[in-house]
Amino acid sequence: MQLVIRAQGLTKSFRGTQAVAGIDLTVAPGERVALLGPNGAGKTTTLLMLLGVISPDSGTVALLGQQLPKHRSEAMERVGFAAGYLPLPSRMKVREVLRLFGELYGVDDIDARIDAGLERFGIDHLADAKADELSSGQRTLVGIVKSVMHHPALLVLDEPTASLDPDVALRVRTGLRQISEDEGTALLVTSHDMLEVERLCDRVVFVAKGTVVADGVVDTIVAEHGHESLEEMFIHLASEHRATERRR
């Protein structure tokens, strides 16, 4: 089985400060993995290295079987990315935006893919709306549809439901789980909402002080670390991180 992500021994320092201190991580096809950690713990730096945006000082990353950074372009053709803060072309209609990205990715039968994506996430009524007429939540939904137009093998989601009402967030989680199960798409999610993580992901990876401190099924790692919930565990790690920072 070819792993979607295989990272070994990743390290990264900025101006003499070590942000990542030796991280190993694998993600298999169809897995739904949350990459968690308090601000400043090395999570974002790790994510950027996994996607080839920055290069590690040491260690290796293979993304969809392609070694980074040399083969990043080939790998990224099979990766989707969605986040609520990403803008859309303001004067274009939703269908026009999606068609543009479909053409860029060489998607076959673009209109059918657009219709299917809009229907899956319950926004087919917005097909002819202009992007600047959408609410922040609606823009997030369009961004998710855009990110899965090309059947990605890996979908990276940064706070995917942060700006959404609870009923819309449920629709997004349901749609993402269906994509993962039906198409074998792996999800890599970053979020500060632990309830969201529990509802969407089947595995969590905690990063703290630049290393992986927990990796596994939610109930198992929470119990192993002596906590009652994922949220309690996150708060504990964040408190430890702040205490470490104050001592420096």
Order of alpha helices (4+ residues) and beta strands (2+ residues): beta-beta-beta-alpha-beta-beta-alpha-beta-alpha-alpha-alpha-beta-alpha-beta-alpha-beta-beta-alpha-alpha
